[in-house]
Amino acid sequence: MWVLLTHGRQGLMSLEQEVIQACPAELFIGGKWRSAEGGKTLAVEDPATGTTLCDVADASPADGMAALDAAVAAQAEWAATAPRDRGEILRRTYELMTERADELALLMTLEMGKPVAESKGEIAYAAEFFRWFSEEAVRIDGGYQPAPNGKGRFLVMRQPVGPCLLITPWNFPAAMGARKIGPAVAAGCTMVIKPAAQTPLSMLKLAELMTEAGLPPGVLNVITTSHSGGVMEPLIRDGRARKLSFTGSTEVGRKLIEQAADKVLRTSMELGGNAPLLVFSDADLDQAVEGAMLAKMRNGGEACTAANRIYVHSSLMDDFAAKLTERMSALKVGRGTEEGVALGPLIDAKQRDKVAELVEDAVARGARVLTGGSVAEGNGYFYPPTVLADVPLDARVQKEEIFGPVAPLTAFDDEDEAVRMANDTEFGLVSYLFTKDLNRALRVSENLETGMVGLNQGIVSNPAAPFGGVKQSGLGREGGSVGIDEYLEIKYVAVALD
């Protein structure tokens, strides 16, 4: 059975207090920390207890416009900065994050809930984006070629797109920001970034570190707000920003694309996912179970890459379900700062209730609960690791993103059926498949309608690889050698020769 570890303290422990108190709590605009208009603040909650960790500035539309003003004012000088200098700032940021990983991880755990060990993993992952793009900054290339008729020359150059608006989610508070800030800095773009209201602390701390690393005033501006739409829409419609990058739900992404169309902003959208995981009859069972644990339980299931629908060949289903249930039921659930905890709380009550509704719907339609399946008692927003067997195709979990520690299992009998079920979704971010057959591996990988495929592995994210989806999972790619392209415009110069 799953175990919930409780924490009966009256206040924050001294180390946690120190980490919270050391974190900036104001807006960061034009290189200066400042209060929000009218001194308004918003509370940052500890999802493990439901209590307030601290208050941070709650930006108004005027504050947001001040941040855009600062980004616009800094753009020309920053774009003219030597690529090597931009790269060195990113490299120093990587080094500072690596040196202070323990502090940054604890801060993340306090505001987001994941176990400290997993937070340290995210800090390392986030830092790698700065290291990767520090190297890409000096590799921005162009082109020169004769015209086909030989009477002129084509000169092609790539230049910064201009001031950028970046909006990040709560589930990876450092990595999602680093994945956008890294290429923007490398390309020579200034930014206004708005982190999620639930988890603003990691981004505020990152701004402090980047300033220490030498980032000039106005290049990175951070606004925290409880009124995301009211603050960001005027900036999107203003027209001076030329790029919008968003990671979050497809529903919100659609609205932002509509707003960005008004001024024809360049857009990058990393939206929702509904990842299938396919286990074929010839798969290595232990490898498949391990891959499923990674794909399902990374970040407690609160990830767009999480395996939402697990399809297993009928010949392996009983053994796979037994092994997965054993692994899931052994996970310790509790506050992320507690020793031995493998699963923290969900981000808030709304998310916990949604997970519970999806499980209840599946059970009502005939699914069997093999472990978990009910809301945990006590403080905080905990939901136990859950495995559901015989999940019918009309259950909501087959269509909606779970964003929680729930593994729905459905059997299939042949390859065509598996691929058909996997592709039966509006989303197309990532899929996973496990097989020893090379021909099948390549055939299925080509037929899956997703931007990424995990072949015999449960994690695909890597700063050196292009991350992104198809269909309603988004537009563009982040990371890899193409990640910086999203922040560069191509200019063609036609050269006349006598």
Summary of the structure (lengths in Angstrom):
residues: 498
radius of gyration: 23.4
end to end distance: 82.2
largest distance: 82.9
contacts: 1859
relative contact order: 0.15
helix: 42%
strand: 22%
